[in-house]
């Protein structure tokens, strides 16, 4: 059995001086998770979010319904 590896990408909207994250959405269907990492530190820690939680986050950002930053 071959293990699927993350295919990392950074949004084209993230061209803001390096304060970016990379995500690997290719694992959502097979593992049910979306790994997220600091794009400046690709060998650093990775946070795995449940695919449904990540989708809810993205939808909230798109709808601008997350509220103000505190």
C-alpha positions as CSV (number, residue, x, y, z in Angstrom):
1,X,0.0,0.0,0.0
2,X,1.4,3.4,-1.0
3,X,1.1,6.3,1.5
4,X,-0.3,9.5,0.0
5,X,1.9,12.5,0.8
6,X,0.7,16.1,1.2
7,X,0.8,18.3,-1.9
8,X,1.5,21.7,-0.3
9,X,0.3,24.9,-1.8
10,X,0.2,28.6,-0.7
11,X,-2.7,30.8,-1.8
12,X,-1.9,33.3,-4.5
13,X,-3.6,35.8,-2.2
14,X,-0.7,35.3,0.3
15,X,1.9,37.5,-1.4
16,X,2.1,39.7,1.7
17,X,5.7,39.5,2.8
18,X,5.9,35.9,4.1
19,X,3.3,35.7,6.7
20,X,1.6,32.8,5.1
21,X,0.5,29.2,5.6
22,X,0.6,26.2,3.3
23,X,-2.2,23.7,3.2
24,X,-2.5,20.2,1.6
25,X,-6.1,19.8,0.7
26,X,-5.4,16.6,-1.3
27,X,-5.6,14.5,1.9
28,X,-9.2,15.7,2.8
29,X,-10.9,12.8,1.0
30,X,-8.5,10.0,1.8
31,X,-7.7,10.9,5.5
32,X,-10.4,13.4,6.4
33,X,-7.8,16.0,7.4
34,X,-6.2,19.1,6.0
35,X,-2.6,19.6,7.2
36,X,-1.5,23.3,7.7
37,X,2.1,24.5,8.1
38,X,4.0,27.8,8.3
39,X,5.2,28.4,4.7
40,X,8.4,30.0,6.0
41,X,9.3,26.8,8.0
42,X,8.3,23.8,5.7
43,X,10.2,21.3,8.0
44,X,8.5,22.6,11.1
45,X,5.4,21.4,12.9
46,X,2.2,20.6,11.0
47,X,-1.3,21.1,12.4
48,X,-3.9,18.6,11.1
49,X,-7.5,19.9,11.0
50,X,-10.6,17.9,10.4
51,X,-11.7,18.5,6.8
52,X,-15.1,19.6,7.9
53,X,-13.6,22.1,10.4
54,X,-11.3,23.5,7.8
55,X,-14.1,23.8,5.3
56,X,-16.2,25.7,7.9
57,X,-13.2,28.0,8.5
58,X,-12.8,28.7,4.8
59,X,-16.5,29.3,4.3
60,X,-16.5,31.7,7.3
61,X,-13.6,33.6,5.8
62,X,-15.4,33.8,2.4
63,X,-18.6,35.0,4.1
64,X,-16.6,37.5,6.3
65,X,-18.6,36.1,9.2
66,X,-15.7,35.3,11.7
67,X,-16.0,38.6,13.5
68,X,-13.3,41.2,14.3
69,X,-9.8,40.2,15.3
70,X,-9.3,40.7,19.0
